[in-house]
Amino acid sequence: MSAGEQKNGGDKPGDTVPAAEVWPEVERAERLARGAALKWASGVFCRPEHLERLSHYKKRESQRTTSIHTRLKSMVQSYLEGVGWGLEQLQEARSELKEVSHALRKAGLESNQNAEGVKSLERLREVSVNHRQLLAAVSNLPRLYSVRGMVLETERLVESRRLLEAHALLMDLEQWQDDILWQLHGASGTTGSALGSEDKELVAKYFSGVGQLVDALGKELWAVVSSALALARQNPTPFVSAVRIVEREEALDQALQEERGSTGGNSRPLPPGRPRCWRACFFQVLEEAVSARFRSVSYLHTRGPGLAGHLSALQHATMTDLATVRHLLEHCVPPHYRLTGAYLRASHRCLRAHLAQVSSWDLESGEIFAVLNWVLHIYNSLDMMGHPELVTELEKEELGPLISTEGLEQLQGKYVQSVRKSVSEWMHKALQVELQDWQRDQEPDTDHEGFYHTSLPTIITQMLEENARVARMIGESLRDQTIQMGLYEMENLLNRFREALVEFGKEHRRDPSNNKNKFYLHYLLASICNCIILKKSTESLQQQQSSRSAGQFSRTPPNPLAALDRAVRRACRLVMDQLLLDLQPLLPGLVTRSWLVQGGPTPKLCHILEHHLELYGRVRPPCRQRLQEEAQWLMVVEYVRALMQKRLVCRSADERRQLAQQMVQDEQLLREVLHGLEGEGSVPEVNPLAILPVLAEFIRLKDPSMLTLEVSGLAAKYPDISEEHVSVLLDIRGDVSRDIRGAVLDLLEESAPPLPAGYRPIFTDILVPPSTMAFCLPTAKCA
């Protein structure tokens, strides 16, 4: 329809509402269709000559429109047919519902009429129930009369341990009791009322002996099971009877349970005391029998060596019982019992509980070792659970550890603490013995190599190594903890040892002539040897520790090697102090006018030094070389110190020559004493004795103008020499003018080199005496 037709049609009165107002989508669709048509037409008829094909296009579109209309009509027709069929079905269902509702109403009316008729039958039902109960009572009278006799007979059989016969009679009695209760209760489908309490009490009173028989029979059964190991070696028949009774009871329990489950609400109630679960009781009694051997064990009976014997007895008893179970009892029970596995589980649980109790006691280190060794090694060895015949059973059972990981760690901690207490006490005693040895009026003992030693390092080394060896028998973790503890105690001992050395030195200095300290130096040297031995022992213990144990300890790791080094340094310092003390009376005679004329105390000094060096030969390397080297430095420093005291000032060139010659002779004497050091490789890179010829050459120099060059070379070799030291040397010469002195000192001040790395100073610790000049002119240099 065209737009004009729509407009005219809409103006007529009585016309319906246009479709566009009801369905706006229709108008929109029409506009889109018109637009599409115009677009198509403008593309097809873009030229006048194309209008010749207008009739062809018109015919084609007319055919297409007709086809679409036909399909729409067909589809609408099929929809209308489906709606009609559905309406017919709804009508049929409505009519059927009316018929069913009418039938239900009619059945309800008839049911109400029948209910009134049923009430008249209640009396008949009560009479029927009473009749059945009386019939059951009459039929059970013979059984009821024989109950008392059967109870007495069963009691006699139980007392004589004829268990199978007693159980057969007991089952009959229980069956009669169950039948009577069921008959009194009434068969299913009657009244459905529960059995009266008076009837229950009457039956229970009449059959009261049955319950007592069950208890008596159970008591005898469990007594037999408890003594199964003893019976198996003598007469296993009672045990076999007990197992058969247990299996009968288990089968009866299972049958009653299945019957009750299959019949639902109309089933019989379970008889009194059911289910008994005697198979579970069997294994429980078996475990109690296993644990009975541990109940009599007390704290006092197993202390000290008794604990190891107790554990050994447990091992023997457990393996003997397992052999009895495996070879004898296993054949007396059904295969599904797996009696060996059950006994293994019971034994394992009892041992675990018993060892937990033992671990809670206040045990000593030896006792803890016995427990740990038994748990970690013996229990799983071929002699116990690792036995080939038990391995297959153990694979089927997940027994778990005898002691938990936390429990083992606690036990190992207690072991280490106990050993630590013992080690600390022994170390204290060894140190006290060492201090007493220092007061002996004889030299220290020497070993096969001629080195001094005392008993201290031997005691400490053997003790620590033995503890580490014993701990290694338990495991690497305990060994590492024990070694760590030993290193801590070693460090503490060495700190106390160093303090004892200091006190020993103070006591000697208070009274050097005391006869008690006659061998003071010898025992200092022995102490150094002891430290060297302890160092080797410490390094050996540290090497035994596994690498993964380094981060297992929260405390600061022990450092006994540092404590050893401090103790050795202190002992060496005391040795040098003693050398200086022996040299001290002769040192004031050095570099004096009498020394220049008569030769002085140098031979005596060399004798003392030689005696000390000979004693140092009793010290183990490398401390022997260190002591000899320190003695050499000390002697040279003291010699130079004596020179710096200006006890001798030369008055002429002849005295300077004589002084230099005497110094060279002294150097030769000292070199002869120290000649053995060269063969031992302990001579330092800068030999301290070399300074004496240099100083002698400085004093011997004839031309004072060459002193500037000489001082330059002296400062190059010994950069720690100061202006004060050079000034003293110039004073000793006695021929240096003020100008030369100033030039020499200025040169030294300008060319003071820094100390090279590794250089050991000689002049630094040598103090120069103050000048004896009464006053000083205010020269530019002084200013």
C-alpha positions in Angstrom: 0.0 0.0 0.0 1.3 3.4 -0.9 1.8 6.3 1.4 -1.2 8.1 -0.1 -3.5 5.2 0.5 -2.3 4.9 4.1 -3.2 8.6 4.6 -6.6 8.3 3.0 -7.5 5.1 4.8 -6.5 6.7 8.1 -9.0 9.5 7.7 -12.0 7.3 7.4 -14.1 7.0 10.6 -14.2 3.7 12.3 -10.8 2.6 10.9 -8.5 0.6 13.2 -5.3 1.9 14.7 -2.5 1.9 12.1 0.0 -0.9 12.4 2.9 1.5 12.8 1.4 2.9 16.0 1.1 -0.7 17.4 4.4 -2.0 16.1 6.9 0.8 15.5 9.3 -1.8 14.2 7.1 -2.4 11.2 7.4 1.2 10.1 11.2 1.2 10.6 11.5 -2.1 8.6 9.4 -0.6 5.8 11.6 2.5 5.6 14.7 0.3 5.5 13.2 -1.8 2.8 12.2 1.2 0.7 15.7 2.6 1.1 17.3 -0.6 0.0 15.0 -0.8 -2.9 15.8 2.7 -4.0 19.5 2.0 -3.7 19.1 -1.1 -5.8 17.0 0.6 -8.4 19.4 3.6 -8.7 22.2 1.2 -9.3 20.3 -0.9 -11.9 18.5 1.8 -13.8 21.2 4.4 -13.9 20.8 5.0 -17.7 17.7 5.4 -19.9 18.4 2.3 -22.0 18.3 0.2 -18.8 14.5 0.8 -18.5 13.9 -1.7 -21.3 14.6 -4.4 -18.7 12.0 -3.0 -16.2 9.4 -5.6 -17.1 11.8 -8.4 -16.6 12.8 -7.2 -13.1 9.2 -6.6 -12.2 8.2 -10.1 -13.1 11.1 -11.6 -11.2 10.3 -9.7 -8.0 6.7 -10.6 -8.3 7.5 -14.3 -8.4 9.9 -14.0 -5.4 7.2 -12.2 -3.4 4.6 -14.9 -4.2 7.0 -17.6 -3.1 7.7 -15.9 0.2 3.9 -15.4 0.8 3.4 -19.1 0.1 6.1 -20.2 2.7 4.7 -17.9 5.3 1.2 -19.2 4.9 2.5 -22.8 5.2 4.4 -22.1 8.4 1.5 -20.3 10.0 -0.8 -23.1 9.1 1.5 -25.7 10.8 1.7 -23.6 13.9 -2.1 -23.3 14.1 -2.4 -27.1 13.7 0.0 -27.7 16.7 -1.9 -25.2 18.9 -5.2 -27.0 18.1 -3.7 -30.4 19.0 -2.4 -29.0 22.3 -5.8 -27.7 23.2 -7.4 -31.1 22.6 -4.9 -32.7 24.9 -5.6 -30.2 27.7 -9.3 -31.0 27.4 -8.8 -34.7 27.7 -6.5 -34.3 30.7 -9.1 -32.1 32.4 -11.8 -34.8 32.0 -9.5 -37.5 33.4 -8.6 -35.4 36.5 -12.3 -35.0 37.2 -12.8 -38.9 37.1 -9.8 -39.5 39.4 -11.0 -36.9 42.0 -14.4 -38.6 42.0 -12.8 -42.0 42.6 -10.7 -40.8 45.5 -13.6 -39.1 47.2 -15.6 -42.4 46.9 -12.6 -44.5 48.4 -12.3 -42.1 51.3 -16.0 -42.6 52.2 -15.6 -46.4 52.1 -12.5 -46.2 54.3 -14.3 -44.3 57.0 -17.0 -46.9 57.0 -14.5 -49.8 57.4 -12.7 -48.2 60.3 -15.7 -48.6 62.5 -15.8 -52.3 61.7 -12.1 -52.8 62.7 -12.7 -51.6 66.2 -14.7 -54.7 67.0 -11.7 -56.9 66.2 -9.3 -55.4 68.9 -10.5 -57.8 71.5 -10.0 -60.7 69.3 -6.4 -59.6 68.6 -5.6 -59.3 72.3 -6.9 -62.8 72.9 -4.7 -64.1 70.0 -1.6 -62.5 71.5 -2.2 -63.9 74.9 -2.8 -67.3 73.4 0.5 -67.2 71.5 2.4 -66.2 74.6 0.9 -69.0 76.6 1.7 -71.4 73.8 5.3 -70.2 73.9 5.5 -70.6 77.7 4.2 -74.1 77.5 6.6 -75.1 74.8 9.5 -73.6 76.7 8.8 -75.2 80.0 11.1 -78.2 79.5 14.0 -75.8 78.6 13.2 -73.5 81.5 13.4 -76.4 84.0 16.8 -77.5 82.6 18.3 -73.9 82.7 19.6 -74.2 86.3 21.2 -77.6 85.7 22.9 -76.3 82.5 24.2 -73.3 84.2 25.8 -75.4 86.9 27.2 -77.8 84.3 28.7 -74.9 82.4 30.3 -73.5 85.5 31.9 -76.8 86.2 33.2 -77.1 82.6 34.6 -73.5 82.8 36.4 -74.2 86.1 38.0 -77.4 84.6 39.0 -75.4 81.5 37.0 -77.5 79.2 36.3 -74.4 77.3 34.8 -75.7 74.1 32.2 -77.8 75.9 31.4 -74.9 78.2 31.0 -72.6 75.3 28.6 -75.0 73.5 26.3 -75.1 76.5 26.5 -71.4 76.9 25.5 -70.9 73.3 22.4 -73.1 73.9 21.5 -71.1 77.0 21.8 -67.8 75.1 19.7 -69.2 72.2 16.9 -70.2 74.6 17.0 -66.8 76.3 16.9 -65.0 72.9 14.0 -67.2 71.7 12.0 -66.6 74.8 12.5 -62.8 74.6 11.5 -62.8 71.0 8.4 -64.9 71.6 7.4 -62.6 74.5 8.0 -59.7 72.3 5.7 -61.2 69.6 6.3 -61.9 66.0 6.5 -59.0 63.5 3.2 -57.9 62.0 1.1 -58.3 65.2 0.6 -55.5 67.7 4.1 -53.9 67.2 4.1 -53.1 70.9 7.4 -53.4 72.8 8.1 -56.0 75.4 7.0 -54.9 78.9 9.6 -54.1 81.5 8.2 -56.7 83.9 8.7 -59.5 81.3 12.2 -58.3 80.6 13.1 -58.3 84.3 11.6 -61.7 84.8 13.6 -63.2 81.9 16.8 -61.4 83.0 16.4 -62.7 86.6 15.8 -66.3 85.4 18.8 -66.2 83.1 21.0 -64.2 85.4 23.5 -67.0 85.6 24.1 -66.8 81.9 25.7 -63.4 82.1 28.0 -64.5 84.9 29.0 -67.5 82.8 29.9 -65.2 79.9 32.2 -63.2 82.2 33.7 -66.4 83.7 34.3 -67.9 80.3 35.8 -64.6 79.0 38.1 -64.5 82.1 39.4 -68.0 81.4 39.8 -67.2 77.7 41.9 -64.1 78.4 44.0 -66.0 81.0 44.8 -68.6 78.3 45.6 -65.9 75.7 47.8 -64.1 78.2 49.8 -67.2 78.9 49.9 -68.3 75.2 53.7 -68.1 74.9 54.1 -70.5 77.9 51.3 -72.8 76.7 52.7 -73.0 73.2 55.9 -74.6 74.5 54.0 -77.0 76.7 50.4 -77.7 75.6 48.9 -75.4 73.0 45.5 -77.1 73.1 43.8 -74.6 75.5 45.1 -71.8 73.2 43.6 -73.5 70.2 40.3 -73.9 72.0 40.3 -70.2 73.0 40.9 -69.2 69.4 38.0 -71.4 68.2 35.6 -69.9 70.7 36.7 -66.4 69.7 36.0 -67.2 66.1 32.6 -68.7 67.0 31.6 -65.5 68.8 32.9 -63.4 66.0 30.8 -65.3 63.5 27.7 -65.1 65.7 28.2 -61.3 66.1 28.5 -60.9 62.3 25.4 -63.1 61.6 23.3 -61.1 64.1 24.5 -57.8 62.6 23.7 -59.0 59.0 20.3 -60.3 60.0 19.4 -57.0 61.7 20.6 -55.0 58.7 18.7 -57.1 56.1 15.3 -57.2 57.9 15.2 -53.5 58.8 12.7 -52.4 61.4 11.1 -55.8 61.9 14.3 -57.5 62.9 14.9 -59.0 66.3 16.7 -56.8 68.9 20.3 -57.8 69.6 20.6 -60.2 72.5 22.0 -58.7 75.8 25.8 -58.2 75.6 26.0 -58.3 71.8 28.2 -57.7 69.9 31.0 -59.0 72.1 33.9 -58.3 69.7 36.0 -61.0 71.3 38.5 -61.0 68.4 39.4 -57.3 69.1 39.6 -58.3 72.8 41.9 -61.2 71.8 44.5 -58.8 70.3 44.1 -56.3 73.1 44.8 -59.0 75.7 47.8 -60.1 73.6 49.2 -56.6 73.7 48.6 -56.3 77.5 50.4 -59.6 77.9 53.4 -58.1 76.0 53.4 -54.9 78.0 53.2 -56.8 81.3 57.0 -57.5 81.2 57.7 -53.8 81.3 55.4 -53.0 84.3 57.8 -54.4 86.9 60.7 -52.4 85.6 61.7 -49.5 88.0 64.1 -46.7 87.9 66.4 -48.2 90.5 66.7 -51.6 88.9 68.0 -50.2 85.6 70.4 -47.5 86.7 74.0 -47.5 85.6 75.3 -50.8 84.0 71.9 -52.3 84.8 70.3 -50.4 82.0 72.5 -52.0 79.3 71.8 -55.4 80.9 68.0 -54.6 81.0 68.0 -53.7 77.3 70.0 -56.8 76.4 67.4 -58.9 78.3 64.6 -57.1 76.4 66.3 -58.0 73.2 66.6 -61.7 74.1 63.1 -61.9 75.5 61.5 -60.2 72.5 63.3 -62.3 70.0 62.5 -65.5 71.9 58.8 -64.6 72.1 58.8 -63.7 68.4 60.3 -67.0 67.5 57.6 -68.8 69.6 54.9 -66.8 67.9 56.3 -67.4 64.4 57.0 -71.1 64.7 54.2 -72.3 67.2 51.3 -69.9 67.8 51.1 -68.8 64.1 49.9 -72.4 63.3 47.2 -72.3 66.0 45.2 -69.4 64.6 43.6 -68.6 61.2 45.9 -67.1 58.6 44.0 -63.8 58.6 45.0 -63.2 62.2 48.6 -62.5 61.0 49.7 -63.2 64.6 53.4 -62.5 64.0 52.6 -59.0 62.6 50.2 -58.3 65.5 52.8 -59.4 68.0 55.4 -57.2 66.3 53.0 -54.2 66.5 52.3 -54.9 70.1 55.9 -55.3 71.0 56.9 -52.2 69.1 54.2 -50.1 70.9 55.2 -51.4 74.3 58.9 -50.8 73.6 58.2 -47.3 72.4 56.2 -46.5 75.6 58.9 -48.1 77.8 61.7 -46.3 76.1 59.8 -43.0 76.4 59.6 -43.7 80.2 63.3 -44.6 80.3 64.2 -41.4 78.4 62.4 -39.3 80.9 64.7 -40.4 83.7 67.8 -38.5 84.8 70.2 -40.6 82.9 74.0 -40.4 82.8 76.0 -40.3 79.5 76.7 -44.0 79.5 73.0 -44.8 80.0 72.0 -42.5 77.2 74.5 -44.1 75.0 73.1 -47.5 75.8 69.6 -46.3 74.9 70.6 -44.6 71.7 72.8 -47.5 70.5 70.0 -50.0 71.3 67.4 -47.9 69.4 69.4 -46.9 66.4 71.6 -49.9 65.8 70.7 -53.0 67.8 66.9 -52.8 67.3 67.1 -52.7 63.5 70.1 -55.1 63.2 70.1 -58.7 62.0 69.9 -59.8 65.7 66.4 -58.2 66.0 64.0 -56.6 63.6 66.5 -57.0 60.7 66.3 -60.8 61.0 65.6 -62.3 57.5 62.5 -64.1 58.8 61.0 -60.8 60.1 61.8 -58.6 57.2 58.7 -59.7 55.2 56.5 -59.1 58.2 58.1 -55.7 58.8 57.4 -54.7 55.2 53.7 -55.3 55.8 53.6 -53.3 59.0 54.3 -49.5 59.3 55.7 -49.6 62.8 57.4 -46.2 62.8 60.5 -45.2 64.9 60.9 -46.4 68.5 61.7 -42.8 69.5 60.6 -39.8 67.5 63.0 -37.4 65.8 62.3 -34.8 68.5 62.9 -37.4 71.2 66.2 -38.5 69.6 67.3 -34.9 69.4 66.5 -34.4 73.1 68.3 -37.6 74.1 71.4 -36.5 72.1 71.2 -33.1 73.7 71.1 -34.7 77.1 74.0 -36.9 76.2 76.1 -34.0 75.0 75.3 -32.0 78.2 76.2 -35.0 80.4 79.5 -35.6 78.5 80.2 -31.9 78.7 79.8 -31.9 82.4 82.2 -34.9 82.7 84.7 -33.3 80.2 84.6 -30.0 82.1 85.3 -31.7 85.4 88.2 -33.8 83.9 89.7 -30.8 82.2 89.6 -28.9 85.5 91.3 -31.8 87.3 93.9 -32.1 84.5 94.6 -28.3 84.8 95.0 -28.6 88.5 97.5 -31.5 88.0 99.3 -29.4 85.5 99.6 -26.5 88.0 101.0 -28.9 90.6 103.5 -30.2 88.1 104.8 -26.7 87.6 105.9 -26.7 91.2 107.9 -29.9 91.0 111.6 -29.8 91.8 112.6 -31.6 88.6 112.6 -31.0 84.8 109.5 -31.8 82.8 109.3 -35.2 81.1 110.6 -35.6 77.6 109.2 -37.7 74.8 111.1 -40.0 72.4 112.1 -36.9 70.3 113.5 -35.1 73.3 110.7 -32.5 73.5 109.3 -31.3 76.9 105.7 -32.3 77.7 103.4 -33.0 80.6 100.4 -35.1 81.1 97.9 -32.4 80.2 97.7 -32.7 76.4 97.6 -36.5 76.6 94.7 -36.5 79.0 92.8 -33.8 77.0 93.5 -35.4 73.6 92.6 -38.9 74.6 89.4 -37.7 76.4 88.1 -35.7 73.4 89.0 -38.3 70.8 87.4 -41.1 72.9 84.2 -39.1 73.2 84.2 -38.4 69.5 84.8 -42.1 68.8 82.0 -43.3 71.1 79.6 -40.7 69.7 80.5 -41.8 66.1 79.1 -45.3 67.1 75.7 -43.6 67.4 75.9 -41.4 64.3 77.6 -38.5 62.6 75.2 -35.9 64.0 76.0 -36.9 67.6 79.7 -37.0 66.8 79.6 -33.5 65.4 77.8 -32.2 68.4 80.2 -33.9 70.7 83.2 -32.5 68.8 81.6 -29.1 68.9 81.1 -29.4 72.7 84.7 -30.6 73.1 86.0 -27.6 71.1 84.0 -25.2 73.3 85.5 -26.8 76.4 89.0 -26.8 74.9 88.7 -23.1 74.3 87.6 -22.5 77.9 90.5 -24.7 79.2 93.0 -22.7 77.1 91.7 -19.4 78.4 92.1 -20.7 82.0 95.5 -22.1 81.0 96.6 -18.7 79.7 95.4 -17.1 83.0 97.4 -19.7 84.9 100.5 -18.9 82.9 100.1 -15.2 83.7 99.7 -16.0 87.4 102.7 -18.3 87.2 104.8 -15.5 85.8 103.7 -13.0 88.4 104.5 -15.5 91.2 108.0 -16.0 89.7 108.7 -12.3 89.4 107.7 -11.7 93.0 110.5 -14.0 94.1 112.8 -15.2 91.3 115.2 -16.9 93.7 112.6 -19.1 95.2 113.6 -22.8 94.9 110.1 -23.8 94.0 110.5 -21.9 90.7 113.8 -23.5 89.9 112.4 -25.0 86.7 110.2 -22.1 85.9 111.6 -21.7 82.3 111.5 -25.4 81.7 107.8 -25.6 82.5 107.1 -22.6 80.3 108.7 -24.4 77.4 106.7 -27.5 78.3 103.5 -25.5 78.2 104.4 -24.3 74.7 105.0 -27.9 73.6 101.6 -28.8 75.2 99.9 -26.1 73.2 101.4 -27.4 69.9 100.2 -30.9 70.7 96.7 -29.6 71.5 96.7 -27.6 68.3 97.3 -30.8 66.3 94.5 -32.6 68.3 92.2 -29.7 67.7 92.8 -29.6 63.9 92.2 -33.4 63.8 88.9 -33.0 65.6 87.8 -30.2 63.3 88.6 -32.4 60.3 86.4 -35.2 61.6 83.4 -32.9 61.6 81.2 -33.2 58.6 80.9 -30.1 56.4 77.1 -29.8 56.8 77.4 -29.4 60.6 78.8 -25.9 60.3 75.3 -24.2 60.3 73.6 -26.5 62.7 74.6 -24.7 65.9 73.0 -21.4 66.8 75.8 -20.3 69.2 79.0 -18.7 68.0 81.3 -21.4 66.7 84.2 -22.2 69.1 87.7 -20.9 68.2 90.2 -23.0 70.2 92.9 -22.2 67.7 92.7 -18.5 68.5 92.8 -19.4 72.2 95.8 -21.6 71.6 97.6 -18.8 69.7 96.9 -16.4 72.6 98.3 -18.9 75.2 101.4 -19.6 73.1 102.0 -15.9 72.7 101.7 -15.4 76.4 104.1 -18.3 77.1 106.6 -17.0 74.6 106.4 -13.5 76.1 107.1 -15.0 79.6 110.1 -16.9 78.2 111.5 -13.7 76.7 110.9 -12.0 80.0 112.9 -14.7 81.8 115.7 -14.3 79.3 115.7 -10.6 79.8 115.6 -11.1 83.6 118.7 -13.4 83.3 120.5 -10.9 81.1 119.6 -7.9 83.2 122.4 -8.0 85.7 125.0 -8.0 83.0 123.5 -5.5 80.6 124.7 -2.4 82.6 128.3 -3.5 82.0 127.9 -3.2 78.2 129.4 -0.3 76.2 131.2 1.1 79.2 134.8 2.2 79.6 135.6 -1.0 81.6 134.0 -3.1 78.9 136.2 -1.3 76.3 139.3 -2.0 78.3 138.7 -5.5 79.8 136.3 -7.0 77.3 133.2 -6.7 79.5 130.4 -9.1 80.1 129.8 -10.2 76.5 131.0 -13.8 77.0 128.8 -14.2 80.0 125.9 -12.8 78.1 126.6 -15.3 75.3 126.8 -18.1 77.8 123.3 -17.2 79.2 121.9 -16.9 75.7 123.4 -20.2 74.7 121.9 -21.9 77.7 118.5 -20.5 76.8 118.8 -21.5 73.2 119.8 -25.0 74.3 116.6 -25.2 76.3 114.6 -23.8 73.4 115.7 -26.9 71.5 113.3 -28.9 73.7 110.4 -27.1 72.1 108.6 -28.5 69.1 108.7 -26.6 65.8 107.7 -24.0 64.8 107.7 -22.5 68.2 111.3 -23.5 68.7 112.4 -21.3 65.7 110.2 -18.5 66.9 111.8 -18.5 70.4 115.3 -18.6 69.0 114.4 -15.7 66.6 112.9 -13.7 69.4 115.9 -14.3 71.6 118.2 -13.1 68.8 116.1 -9.9 68.4 116.0 -9.3 72.2 119.7 -9.6 72.5 120.4 -7.2 69.6 117.8 -4.7 70.9 119.3 -4.8 74.4 122.8 -4.4 73.0 121.7 -1.3 71.0 119.8 0.0 74.0 123.0 -0.2 76.1 124.8 1.7 73.3 122.1 4.4 73.4 122.6 5.0 77.1 125.8 6.9 76.2 127.8 5.3 79.0 130.9 5.6 76.8 131.8 8.8 74.8 134.9 8.5 72.7 137.7 11.0 73.3 139.9 10.2 70.4 140.0 8.4 67.1 141.8 5.6 68.8 138.9 5.1 71.2 136.4 5.2 68.3 138.4 2.5 66.5 138.7 0.4 69.7 134.9 0.8 70.3 134.1 -0.3 66.8 136.4 -3.2 67.0 134.9 -4.4 70.3 131.4 -4.2 68.8 132.5 -6.3 65.9 134.0 -8.8 68.2 130.8 -9.0 70.2 128.9 -9.5 67.0 131.2 -12.4 66.1 130.6 -13.9 69.6 126.8 -13.6 69.2 126.9 -15.0 65.7 128.8 -18.0 66.9 126.2 -18.6 69.5 123.4 -18.2 67.0 125.1 -20.1 64.1 122.8 -23.1 64.6 119.8 -21.0 63.6 120.9 -20.7 60.0 120.7 -24.5 59.5 117.1 -24.5 60.9 116.0 -21.8 58.5 114.9 -19.4 61.2 117.1 -16.5 60.2 114.9 -13.5 59.3 115.2 -11.6 56.0 116.8 -8.7 58.0 119.3 -10.3 60.3 119.3 -8.1 63.5 123.0 -8.9 64.2 123.8 -7.1 61.0 123.1 -3.8 62.7 126.2 -4.1 65.0 128.8 -3.9 62.2 126.9 -1.0 60.6 126.9 1.0 63.9 130.5 0.1 64.4 131.4 1.4 61.0 129.5 4.6 61.7 131.6 5.1 64.9 134.9 4.1 63.2 134.5 6.6 60.3 137.5 8.8 60.3 136.2 11.7 58.2 133.2 13.4 59.9 132.2 15.1 56.7 131.2 11.6 55.4 128.7 11.2 58.2 126.0 12.6 56.0 126.4 9.8 53.5 126.7 7.2 56.3 123.5 8.4 58.0 121.7 8.2 54.7 122.7 4.6 54.2 121.8 3.8 57.9 118.3 5.3 57.5 117.8 3.4 54.3 118.5 0.0 56.0 116.8 0.9 59.3 114.0 3.4 58.5 112.8 3.4 62.2 115.9 5.2 63.4 115.1 8.7 64.7 116.9 11.9 65.0 117.4 11.2 68.7 119.1 7.9 68.0 121.5 9.5 65.4 122.2 12.4 67.8 123.3 9.9 70.4 125.6 8.1 67.9 127.1 11.5 67.1 127.6 12.2 70.8 129.3 8.8 71.2 131.8 9.7 68.4 132.7 12.9 70.3 134.2 14.6 67.3 131.2 16.0 65.4 130.9 19.7 65.1 127.7 21.7 65.4 127.5 22.3 61.7 127.9 18.7 60.7 125.5 17.6 63.3 122.9 20.1 62.0 123.4 18.9 58.4 123.1 15.3 59.4 120.0 15.8 61.3 118.4 18.0 58.6 119.1 15.4 56.0 117.6 12.7 58.2 114.5 14.8 58.8 114.0 15.5 55.1 114.6 12.0 53.9 112.7 10.0 56.6 111.3 7.1 54.5 108.1 5.2 55.6 108.4 1.8 57.1 108.2 -0.9 54.4 105.7 -3.7 54.7 106.9 -6.6 56.8 109.7 -4.6 58.3 110.4 -5.3 62.0 111.7 -2.2 63.8 114.7 -2.2 66.1 114.9 1.4 67.3 111.2 2.0 67.9 111.2 0.6 71.5 114.6 2.0 72.4 114.3 5.2 74.4 117.0 7.8 74.3 118.1 9.3 77.7 117.3 13.1 78.0 120.1 15.5 77.2 122.3 16.7 80.0 122.6 20.2 78.7 121.7 22.9 81.2 120.3 25.3 78.7 119.8 25.7 75.0 120.5 28.8 72.9 117.4 29.9 71.0 118.7 29.0 67.5 116.5 28.8 64.5 116.4 25.0 64.7 115.4 24.9 68.3 112.8 27.5 67.7 
